Amino acid sequence: MSIIVVALLAICYNGVLADLRNTYYKKSRVRSNVLPVSDLDVLNGRFTRVNCASLCREETLCQTFFYQSDDKQCSLYNYPLLENTPVYANSGVAVYETIGCPNSDFVYFGEAGICLKYFLSTTDLYTDASAVCQQEGGEMISLDTNKKIDALAFYISHCLYQLDFAVPRDGLGAMVNQWCPNSDFVYFGEAGVCLKIFTSTTNLYTDASAVCQQEGGELISLDTNPKIDAVAYFLSHYFGPNAGTPVAIGLHSTSSIWTWSNGEPVSFNHTYVKTLINDYDSEVHPCFDNYCGVLRVYSTVDIRIFDRCCINIPNLLVCSMFSLL
């Protein structure tokens, strides 16, 4: 079994204040045109980018600021913007992050005065885990203050998708391939599924289903909220700036009765899912076949499911298989 190692870089002798003097803001090259779903302080008035940066620095807890140049809007955020921080799309937003770690691969937490990063140890030995951190110039984290505990809790919940993930691979989820029957799939712990996107050579639902079956899986059934969360996270990271690209899923109707590919009946109670199923396809009308489900994920809080004629589904499809755990 592999274990996750959380490393702590050495802190200056003056703690937080010493770190703050050496911090600066840098425009994110990875994240843009998004805002956090919660805990965002949207300031009233119009500001320059420099004003916005100054206001963030004046606020002891502020770590990230968001600036919209069109309307001069400034928003402050007390946390780093991490891989799994819930966000929604908002065009024209630039993200500026606090840079304050000796090693740029680590994530800075100003109030706690620490920099964190998780690593994967190849053994279950504490000595080996400690050595991994030391090789990176840090040490295993000591949770000797409440601020460190708060920082680590936020880091784990927003950077690792679930605690039973290992280190994310390509920003998509988890990399421990032995947890999936097919090592090309990506494992999602809480949902208990492995996912991969394939391309079909046709727009037929039957062909899309056959592609997944050839890989030992099936078109994804979104019959649980953890599966919906996993697929939303997976697609939003996979498509990046092309978020909202339609994909085929394992949803189909027979005589107007909708079922998932795993045989489960269809019902939705997910906060962020909007269903637009109406047994109609404007591109193929009338449809002399059944209707099948299509998914668009614009963000983890904007998930839309609609239908098309089963001979007119997207040629991109999401296949799933159960994990080995």
N, C-alpha and C positions, 0 to 999 in steps of 0.2 A: 504494500500500500504506500502511496505517496502522500506527503503532508504538505500543507501550506505554511510558508514561513513569512512572518511579517517583520520586516527589518526597520530599525530606527537609526537614522543618522545622528551622529554626535551633535549636541546642542551647545551653542556658545555659552560661556560662563555667565553672561548677563541674561540668559534665557530669552524670553519673548522680545524684550526691548532691544536686545542686541541683534536679534534676527530682523526685526522690523526696520532697523536702520539700513540693512543691506538688501531689502526687498525692492522690487520694481514691478511695473505692469508690462505685460507683453500681449499683443493681439494674438489670439488663438489661430493657429493655422489649420486646426482640425474641426473646431466647432464654430458655426456662425448661423445666423438667421433662426435662432432658437431662444426661448426663454424658459426658465424653470417653472414647473407647474405650481410650486408652493414656495413660501418663505422669501419671496422677492419683494423688495422695498422699492416701489416705483415712485420717484420723487416728483412733486408738483413743480411746474415751471419749465423753462427752456434753458439748456446748459450747453457749453462747449465741451468738447471731449476732455480738455485739460481740467475744466471745472469738475467734471464728473470724476476724474481720477483723484482730484484733490479731496472731494467729498468722501470717496471710498477710503482714502488714507486717514482722514480725520476720524472715521468710524473705526474704533478699535477692532471690531469683529469682522469688518468687511474684507472679503478675500477676492471677490470677482465683481466687475461691473460690466453692465451692458449698455451700449450706446447706439441710439438710432439717429443718424445724422440728418435724416429728412425732417424730422419733427423736433430734433434737439432734445430727445428724451433720455434721461439718465435713470438707471435702475441699479440698485446695490444688492449684493448677495453675500451672505456670511459664510459661504462654503466654497470649496473648489467645485468646478463643474466636471463631474466624473462620468465614466462610461455608461453607467446605468442610472444617472440622475434623470428622473422623469422630466421631459421637456415637451413643449409644443412649438410648432413652426410659427415664426414671425419674421417676415421679410425685412431686410434692411438693418438687422441687428448685428453689431460687431461685439465679440466677446473678448474681454481683457482680463487676463489671469495674473495672479500674484506669482512672481518668480522669486523664490527665497531659499532654495535648497542647493547645497554644494554639488549634489548630483542631480542633473536635470531630469532623470528618469523617476525621481521620487516626487511625491505629492506633498506640498507644503500646507501645514495647518498652523496658522499664525497664533491663535489664542493658546494652543497647547505648546507652541514652540518646537514642533517636531516635523520631521519629514518621513513619510511612510512609503513603503513599497512591499508588495508580496512576491515571494519567490517559491519555486517548487523544489523541495529537497528530494533526492533520489532514494533516501532511506528513511527509517522511522527513528533514527538516533538523534537525541537532543544535541549531541556534540556536533554532528554533521549539519544540523539546522543552524546552529550558532555559527559554524564556520562559513556557511553560505552568506550570512549577514556580514560577517567580518571581511569577507572578500570584497564586499561592496562598500566597505568603509563605514559600516554601521554595526548594530548589535540587535539581538532579539529585543523586541519592545518590552519595556517595563511599565506596567499600568499602575504607577505609583501616585497618580493624581487623577481627579475626576475629569479634568480637561483632556487628558490623554485617553481616558476611557471613552469620552464622548467623541473624540476625533477618530478613534479606531472603529467605533460602532458605525459612525457615518461612512467611513471609508469602506468598510466591508459591505455595508448594505447598498452602497451606490457604485462600487467599483466591481465587486464580484456579484454576478447575477443572483446566485444563491450560495450559501456556505458550502454546499456539497459540490460546487464547481471547483476545478483546479484553476490554473492560470489561463485566462482567456487567450484564444488563438485567433489572430487576425481581427481582434475586436468583436468577434461574433458570439462568444459564449464560453465554452470550455474546451480544453484540448486533450483531455485524458481519453485517447481514442479507444483504449481497451474497454471503455464503458459502452461503446456502441458496437453492434455486430459488424457493421461496415465502418472502417476507420476513416472514410471520407466524410462521414456525417458529423454533425456538431451536437454535443450532448447538452441537454437542459435538465438540470437535476430535479427541481421541484415538480416539473411536468412529467418527468420520467420518460422523455422521448428524445430521439435523435433526429435531426433535421438536415435536409439538403435540398438545394434548388436544382432542378433539371430543365432541359429544353426539349419539347416534343417537336417532331417534324411536321405535325398537323395541328389543327385546332379542334380535334375531336376529343371528347371526354374519355371515350373508351381507349384511345391511344395514350392519353396522359396517364390513365390508370395503369395501363400495361407497362409504361416506362418505370413507374414506381415498383411494380411487382417484379420486374426484371432485376431490380436492385435489392430485392428482399423486403420491400416496404409497401406502403400504400399512400395514396393521396391523404394529406393530413385531415383528420377529423377534429374540429374545434369544439369538442363536446365538454370541455372543462375550462374553467377560467385560467388555471396555470398553463394550459396549452395555448390559450389565446395570448397570454402575456409573453410566453416564450416565442411564439411566431411573430408577434409585434416587435419584440426586441430584435429578433433575428433579421427580419426584413428591413427594419429601419436602419440597421447597421450595414446590411448587405447592399442596399440601393443608395444609401447616403443622400446626395443631392437629388437623386432621381426617386425620392420617396413618393409613394403613391402608385408606383408601377403595378399594374394588375397581374395577379397570379391565380392559377387554377388551384382549387382545394377540393377535398373529398366531400362535396355537398351536391346532392342531386335529388331530383323529384321523379316520382312515378305516379301518374294519375293525380298530380297536384299534391301528393304526400311527400314531404321532404325528409330525407334521412342522411346521416353521415355514412361515409364509406365503411366504417366499422360496425354499422348496423344500429347505432344509437339514434334515438329520435332527436329532432332539432328543437332547441330552446336556447334563448340568450338572456342572461342576467348580468352581463359584464357592463360595468359603468361606462366604458369608453367605446363600446361596440354600437355602431349604428347600422341597422338592417334596412336594406332597400330592395328587398325581394318582392317582385310584383308580377312574376310569370310573363315578362315582356322583354323583348330584345328589339330595339329600334333598328338594328343592322340586319336582322333576319326576321322579317315579319311577313306572313305568318311563320311561326316555327312549327315544323312538322315533326319535331323530335321533342324530347323532354327538356326541361330547363336545369342548368347546373350552376353551382355557386362560383363566384369570383371574389377575390379579396384584394382590397387596397389598404395599405398601411402608410398613412402620412406621418404619423409619429406614434409613440406608445400610448398616447391619449386621444388619437384620432384614427379609429379602425372602422372600416366600412365593408360591409358584405352585401353584394347584390347578385343578380343572376343574369345569365345569358343563355341563349339556345345552346344545347349541348354539342352542336356542330360548330360553335363559334366562340369557344373559350380561349383564353390566352395560351400561347405556347410555352410560357414559363409556368412551372408548377412546383409546389412544395410537397416533397415526399417525407414520410416519417417512418420510423420504426421504434419499437420499444427498446429501452436501454437494457443492459445486462444486470443492472442493480435492482 
